[in-house]
Amino acid sequence: MTQVTMLSASQISHLLDMPSVIDAVADAYKEKANHPATLWPMVHEQLGGEADMDIRSGVLASKHVFGNKLLAWFGENAKRGLP
């Protein structure tokens, strides 16, 4: 069976620094603007009336990389005193 490694926020902070992350994201946008990129269809799931989840992904062939992001939105959190 495949193992999944989970990293805590402090482990991620130890491995990455924000300026480098911002530079990498900026480079990815520049690469997408100047070379072919493939963006796969977004997966969207409405989770009741107050939340949804999206998965967005794609590939930058010129860099030989692919990536994805998973995000969740909870529109009622502010009313509940949550971030």
N, C-alpha and C positions, 0 to 999 in steps of 0.2 A: 504494500500500500504506500502511496506517496505521502510524504510528510509535508506539512505546511508550516513555515516559520512565521511567527507573529512577532513584530517588533513594537516595542513601547515607544511613546513619544520621546523619552529621554534617549533611547537607543538610536532613534532616527536623528535626533538633534546632534548626537555624537558623530554620526556617520556623514551628515550633510550640513553644509552651511548655506544660509539663505542667499547670499550673493551668487554663489555657484549655481544654485537651483534657478534663480532668476535668469542668469546668463544662459543656462541650458534651455529653458523654456523660450527665451528670445531667439536663440539659435534655431530651435525647432520651427518657430513661426517664420523666420527668414528662409529656412530650407523649404518649407511648404510653399512659400511665395515664389521661390526661384526654381523649384524642381517638382516633378510629379509626386504627389502624395495620394494615398488612398485612404479615405475616411469611410469606415464601415457603417452601416446603418445603426442609428442609436437604438438601444433597447430601453424602453420606457414602461414603467409599471406604476399605475396609480394605486396607492395603498390606502384605501378608504378615502374620505373626503378631505383629509388634513395632511396627507403626506404623499410623496412619490419618490421613486428611485430611478436613476438613469445610469446606463453604462455606455460610455463613448470610447471608441477605439479607432486606431488607424495605423498606417505604416509609412515611413519615410524610406523608400527603397534606396535612395542615394546614400543614406547613412547606415543602411542595414539594421534598422531598429523598428520596433513596433511598440505600441504602448496602449494603455487604457486607463480610464478613470471611472471610478464608481462614486456616485454622489447621491445623497438623500436630502430631501427638502421636507421640513416640517413647518408648515405655514402657521400653525396655531401655537408654536412654542412661546412667542413673545407674550401672548395672553396668559400663558401658564407660568410665566416667570422663568422660562428656560432659555438658554442661548440658542 
